Amino acid sequence: MEATISRVRQGTLPPVVAARWALWTFVIVNLVIVEVLFLTAGTGKNGVLTVAKFFGLHAAVLMLFQLLLVARLPWLDRRIGMDRLTVWHRWVGFTLLWTILTHAVLVVLGYARLEDTSMTKTFLALAGVPASLLGMLAAAIVVVVAAVSARYVRQRLRYETWHGLHLLLYLALGLAFVHQLQETTTFSSSGPAKIYWWALWLFAFGALVTGRIVMPLWRNAYHRFRVAEVVAESDDVVSVRVTGRHLDKLPARAGQFCIWRFPGHNHWWLANPFSLSAAPDGRTLRLTAKAVGSTSAGLRHVQVGSRAFVEGPYGAFTSLHRTRPGALLIAGGVGITPVRALLEEEPAGDVVVLYRVRSENDAVLVDEVRALVADNGGQLHLLTGRTGEGSPPFEPDSLRALVPDMTERDVYVCGPPAMTSAVLNALRGLGVPHRQVHAERFGLA
């Protein structure tokens, strides 16, 4: 902890800033290379096709950047967090959609002008060319996935349905790769161009396969996770303790989460992200979940001794980002689980916890939280009541009254989206420096 604060005071870049600089540098360097390749590869058969090639090259770079954002690379994930990377992935995806559509329209328009025919006839003629057909199919898949990812549609689909359709993007990437491979004006216009594109595609696909497939499979084979204990914390809350081999070598930290599967309990494609509700001790991992869906509701029936498949750990909601000696930990509902784990890593004293629940009966793990706070000489404020009743606890004036020195603390926030947004807005209004605010939002999509 002291090393973290000392590093910041010496002017070293905070981890999240360093990671963002690394990402921006990667993007800018590749854009510069693409611009050079575009300018040196010669023009198209007419001006419209030249512009179409420009958009096609940038669509390829955006596709590969998309892969890196969801590759779950540990170095990026621990500094930026999967929730933020997923948001960036979403917005880059919509940018990619419009870039691909612009490229496709310009290609058809360019050849229509070249052949002096209608765009409809040109489109049908291009569909008979293998390279163009592959590009059309890739573009069609991207359009479908973008449509089901629009907020209105996404909220009306089951996660499993949306995720299954989203996986079609990997097919689109394969089609786009072959499409670009057959387009000699881009992929193999020169020796350096061929080396660059092969290196970029191999790097992006290699990162994705390593982060999403190889690493999870290796960790599960090495650690052999098994259910050690299932504890009903209340009528609708259950804790599951998982053990395994060599857990002291698993790079897990308090505040992180894993994606959990319990073979035999649910279908293999049904997985949930649950935070670690206790700091990793090198012997066991613990999750605590509230029954809000069929998967979490059935956890109390998981058999002790059964296998568990664990992906992760993931997340940047850790003490790696601490900048100040004091901490304010704000949790809502089951969002207390990573906060409870963080309490085991906090230094003695100068820790304040605000725990928002409807009633004290809904306060998950409150006895453990109260004991940890007491051991650290900190303060716990249990904020009960329904939203809209009495004085809203997360209004700026209410927060200032509870924690007058919050601008001198690191603030960690985890809870339902509405509560998290309200707290973050209040912190901005109170002038809490952005680098001292650390938030994690629920969900994978």
C-alpha positions, 0 to 999 in steps of 0.5 A: 500500500505504501509503495502504491501511494509513494509511486503516485506521489513521485509522479509515476503514471497510475496503472489505468493511465499507463494502460490507456496510453498503451492502447492509444499508442497501439491504435495510433501506430497502426493507423499511421502504418495503414495510412502509409500503406494506403498512400503507397499502394496506389489509387483504385480504378476510380476516385470512389473505389480509392475512397472505398479502399481507405474505409476497408483498410480502417475497417480491418484495423477496427476489427482487430482492435475489437479482438484485443478489447475482448481478449481478456488480456490480464495486463489490460484487464487488471488496469482498466477492467472488463466492464470498461473494456466491454463498453469500449468494445461496444462503441468501437463495434458501432464505429466498425459497423458504419465503416463497413457499410460505408466501404460496401456502399462505395465499392458498389457505387465505384464499380457501378460508375466504372461499368456505367450500370445500376447499383443493383446490377453491380451488387448482383455481379459482385456477389458472383465474385468469391472475394466480394461475396465473402466481404458481403457475408461478413458485412451482413453478419456484422449488421445482424449482430449490431442490430441485436446489440442495440439497447432496445433489442438487447434488453428484450433478449435472454443473455444466452440468445444474445451471446450466441448470436454475438459469437457469429462475429468470429465467423465474420472475422474469418470471412473478412480475413479471407476477403482481405487475403484475396484483395491484392490491392490491400493485403499483398500490395507489397512485401511490407504490407503482407508482413504487416497484415499477417503480423497484425492478424496473428497477434490479434487472433493469438491474443484472443485464443490465448486469453479466452481459450488457452489460459482458462483451459490451462488454469482449470487443468492445473488447479482442478477446482472443486466445490468444498462447501455450500453455505446458505447465508439467508433464504435467497443468498448462498456462498460457495467455497471452491478449493483446488491445487496450488491456489497460492499460484493463482493471481487473484486479488481481493475485489476481483471476480471470476466467471463460474461454471458448475458442470452437472448443475447447469448447461456448459454455456450457462455461466455467471460472473460472481465477485470473490466475497473473501480475499484469496488466501491461497487455499480457497476461493469464495463466491456469494450470490443472491438468487436473481436468476435460475443459475444463481438460485440453484447454487445452493444445490451444487454438490460438495466435491463436484467439479467447478470450471473457473475463468479469471480472475478478472477486474480492476476493482482492486487496491492496485489503484489506491492513491490515498491512505484513506478509503471510502467503500460504497456498496449496494445490495450484493455489491458488498461482496468485493467490498467485503473482500477488499476490507481484508486487504485494507490497512488498519483504520481510516476506512469508511464503509457505506452499505445501502440495502432496503432493510437490515435483513437484506444486508448480505454478509453484514456480520462479517463486514461489521467484524472486519470494520471493527478490527480495522478501527473503521466505520460502517454506515448501514443505509436502509430504506427504499429509494425515494423514502426520506433523504436520499443517502447518495445525494451530495449533501448526504454523502458530505455529511457522512464522510466530510473528508471524502475528497482525501480518500480513494472511493470504491463503488459497487452496486446496481447500475442506478445506484452506481450512477447516482454515486458517481454523479454525486462524487463529481459534484463534490469534486472528488478527483477522478483518479481516486474513484474506482467503480465496477458495474455488474454484468458481462454484456 
